[in-house]
Amino acid sequence: MPIIKYPRAREPLYYEWDRKAQKCGLRHTVFAVNGDQYTGEWLDNLKHGKGTQIWKSTGAIYSGDWKFGKQDGYGSYSVPDPVTKEYKRVYTGWWKNGQKTGQGVSFYPNGERYEGEWSDGVRGGWGRMYYLDGSNYEGQWEADQPNGQGVLRLPNGNRYEGGWKDGKKHGPGRYFYVDKGQLLEGTWAEDIAKCGLLVDFDRDRAPAPPQYPIPKIELDDPAGVLAEAQALLDDSDN
């Protein structure tokens, strides 16, 4: 009986060409169809490891860690100044799955700066914000706004310590009028003090105290008065 030989089955050539085109390891600059360019490490045809990406449309640069095609790890993001064309840092810190997550510092175009924790690309956790007017806030953040407990310090030395909600003073707190030597302890709602006790505080060291001290008012239960005010505020929120 004659022996019949069949040709060895071979995969199409484009399979081999595709394997050779797969990017893996350290590569020189690779240009995308839209003009973006990346220089760095690859894994399974995805940016993975250390690398630098330049976006053609904005000129922005990210240099740092990548994981499966997205910023992940530690890295710095910068954009060119529209006038001088010099690069200015926008964010330096930790990333996860393409979003700012963890500890990082963000620099805003108007000169303001945030140092602290991030969650899913926005300020979340504990952080400090330096504002253009010279004031600063240090405390808890949620959904890119002060939420929880925090301290706001003003350029004149006055400060507020207490609760915050959606970026506004809300709940029990204390406002120190250092310039006048007075202290307001009470309850706030949407940045407005609804009730409280105003007393003299370090009046002798205040730069501009009122002419007369605040008369002392004796209350049987000052803590109870504030607690009752807080209860009324909670009812109004509900």
N, C-alpha and C positions, 0 to 999 in steps of 0.2 A: 504494500500500500504506500503510495507516494506521500512524502511529508510536505505539508503546505505551511509556508512561512508567511506570517502576516507582519506588516510594518509596525514597528514599535509606536505605540500611541504617544503623541507629543502634544503638549499644551500649546495653545496659540502663542505666537511670538509676542503679542502685545502684553501677555502676562509677564514675560521676562523683562520687557522694556519698562513696564510699570514698577517692577521690583527695583530696577536700577534707578528709576526716577525718585523712589521713596527717599526722603531726607531723614538721616539718622546720624547723630553725633555732631561734632562741630563743623559748621559750614561758613563759607564766606557770605557776603551779602546776597540775599535772595529777594527779588522784586516781585510783588504781586501785580495782577493785571491792572488794578486801580492806581498803581504807582507807589503804594506803601512798600517799605523795605525793612527787612529784619536781618540782623547779624547775630549769630549765636548758635546755641545747641538745639538739637532736634531729637525727637523720639517718635518713631512710627508716623513720620510725616507731620508731626505737630511740634510747635515750639515747646521745648521742655529743657529746663536747666537755666543757665545764665544766658541772657541775650538782651539786645537793644532793638526796639521797634520805633520807626519814624513814620508818622502818618502824613501823607502828601497833602491832604485837604487842609489840615490845620497847622502842619509843621511840628506838632507835638511829639515829644520823645519820652518813651518809657525805657528805663534801664534797670534791670534787676532779675528777679527770679520768675520763671514760668513753669507751669504744670499743665500738661495736656492742652496747650494752646491758649491758656489764659494766665494773666498775672496772678501769681500765687507764691507767697513768701515775702521777702524784703525787696523794695524797689523804690525808685524815684521817678516822678512824673513832672515834666517841665513843658512850658509853652513859650514861643517867641513873643517878645514885646512887639506890638503892632507898629511902633514908631522906630525904636532903635534896633529891632530884630534880634536883640540879645535874649538869650534864654533865661527865663525866670522860673524858679521852682514853684510848683503848685502843691505838691504833696510828696512827703518822704516818710515811709513807714511800711507797715505790713499790709499784705493783700491776701485775699482768699477768693478763689473762683472768679477773678476779674473785678472784685469789689474791695474797697478800703475796709479792712477788718482788723481789729487789734489796735496796738499803739501806733500813733502817727502824728505828724505835724503838717498842718495845712496852711498855706499862705494865700491870702485873698488879694485881688487886684487893688483894693483901696488901702492896703497896708495892714489890715487886721490879720490876726493869727490865732489858730487854735492848736492846742497841744493836749493830747489825751487819747481816749479810746474811741473806736469807730465800730459800727455794726452795719453790715450790708450796704456800705458806701456812704452812710451818713453818721453824724456824731451821735454816739450812744455809749453810755457807761459813765466813767468819771473823766472830767477834762476841765481845762482852763481856756477861756476865750479872752483875748486882748482886743478891745474895741478901739476904733479910730479916735474917739473923744477922750481917751486916756483911762477909761474905766475898764474893769475886768471882772469876769464871773468865774468862779471856781466851784464845781459841784457836780451833781448828777445831770445826765442828759438822756433824752429818749426821743427818737424820731426827729433828730436834728434840732431839738429845742430843749432849754433848761426844764427839767422835770424831776421832782423829788426835793432833796435838800441841797442848798447851795448858798454861797456868799457873793454878793455883788458889792464891789468896792468902787467908789466914785473918785474922780480926780481931786475933789476938795477934802478927801479923807472920810466922808460919810460912808456908811455901809449898811447893807441889809443882810441879815442872817435868818434863814427860815425856809418855808416851803415854796415850791414853784410848780406851775402847771402850764404847759403849752407856751413857755417863754415868759410867763407873767408871775408876779408875786401872788401866791395863793396858799392860804392856810395860816397856821400860827407862825409868827415871826417877830423879829426885833429889828428896829431901825435906829441906828446910832447917828444922831446929829452931832458929830464931833465938833463941827464949827460953832455950834450953839451950846454944847455941853448938855444935851438932852437925850433921853432914850424913850422911844415909843415901843411898847410891847403889846402886841395885840393880834388881830386876825385880819388877813387880807383876802380879797376876792378880785381877780382879774386886775391886779396892779393897784387896787384901791384899798386903803385901810378902812375897814368897816367899823371897827371898835378897838379900844385899847386903853392903856394907861400911859400917860406921858409924865415922866419924872426927870429931875435934874440928874446929870451924869457927868462927872468930872468938870463941873462948871468952872472951877478955879483955873483949869488949864485950857479952857476953850478960847479960841482967838476972837470970837464975836458973840459972847453970851448975851441973852436978853437983859434988859435993865433990871428986872425983878425976878427973883427965883419963883419957881412954881410952888404954889401952896400945897402942903401935904394934905391928902384926903384919906382918912382912915376908913378902910373897908373891912367888914367882918370876915369876908372870904374872897380876896381878890382872885385867887385861882379858880374859885367857883364861878365868878363872873365871866372870866375868859372861857371857861369850859362851856358855859351856857351859850356864849356867843358862837363858839365853834359848832355847837350842836345846831343852832339856828342856821349857820352857814351850810352845814352838811345837808340839812333839810331842803335848803333852797337849791342845792346842786342836784338833788334827786327830783 
